């Protein structure tokens, strides 16, 4: 099978993550939201909480897991974007979804959802 570009892999992963969240009762508010020149992969709502979701997709673990890629700098960017999005009194949470794709079948081999992955 033809391999995906990093952009295509990211788009595929965001689609998988969106379906994953919807199946668990999340309401998807927006995908690929641009806030303060930063992109938030998924903004969703669950039980009255606004959830900002960073999605990291990998085809292998050669360069580490997707979870490892959400470093302090990335967290700070998401926090700044969330602040630009929110109204006063909103309850928020930051989640990370890490997806490992099986390159041969182009199916998700592993999906890890970390709720409350970090805080402001």
Residue pairs with C-beta under 8 A, 6 or more apart in sequence:
1 103
1 104
1 105
1 106
3 59
3 103
4 12
4 59
4 106
9 57
9 58
9 59
9 101
10 55
10 57
12 57
12 101
12 106
13 55
13 56
13 57
13 97
13 99
13 101
14 31
14 32
14 41
14 42
14 55
14 57
16 57
16 99
16 108
16 111
17 41
17 42
17 53
17 55
17 97
17 99
17 111
18 28
18 31
18 42
20 97
20 111
20 113
21 28
21 42
21 44
21 53
21 97
22 28
25 46
26 44
26 45
26 46
26 51
27 44
27 45
27 46
28 42
28 43
28 44
29 43
29 44
29 45
29 50
30 40
30 42
30 43
31 41
31 42
31 43
32 39
32 40
32 41
33 39
33 40
33 43
33 81
33 85
35 80
35 81
35 82
35 84
35 85
36 80
36 81
36 84
38 77
38 78
38 80
38 81
39 81
40 52
40 53
40 54
40 78
40 81
40 82
40 85
41 53
41 54
41 55
42 51
42 52
42 53
42 55
43 50
43 51
43 52
43 53
43 85
44 50
44 51
44 53
45 51
48 91
49 91
49 92
49 93
50 82
50 85
50 86
50 90
50 91
50 92
50 93
51 92
51 93
51 94
51 95
52 78
52 81
52 82
52 85
52 92
52 93
52 94
52 95
53 94
53 95
53 96
53 97
54 70
54 74
54 78
54 94
54 95
54 96
54 97
54 117
55 66
55 96
55 97
55 99
56 65
56 66
56 67
56 69
56 70
56 96
56 97
56 98
56 99
57 66
57 98
57 99
57 100
57 101
58 65
58 66
58 98
58 99
58 100
58 101
59 100
59 101
59 103
60 100
60 103
61 100
65 98
65 100
65 112
66 96
66 97
66 98
66 99
66 100
66 112
67 96
67 98
67 112
67 114
67 117
70 96
70 117
70 118
75 94
75 118
78 94
79 94
79 120
82 92
82 94
82 120
83 120
86 92
92 120
93 115
93 116
94 116
94 117
94 118
94 119
95 113
95 114
95 115
95 116
95 117
96 113
96 114
96 117
97 111
97 112
97 113
97 114
98 110
98 111
98 112
98 114
99 108
99 110
99 111
99 112
100 108
100 109
100 110
100 111
101 107
101 108
101 109
102 108
102 109
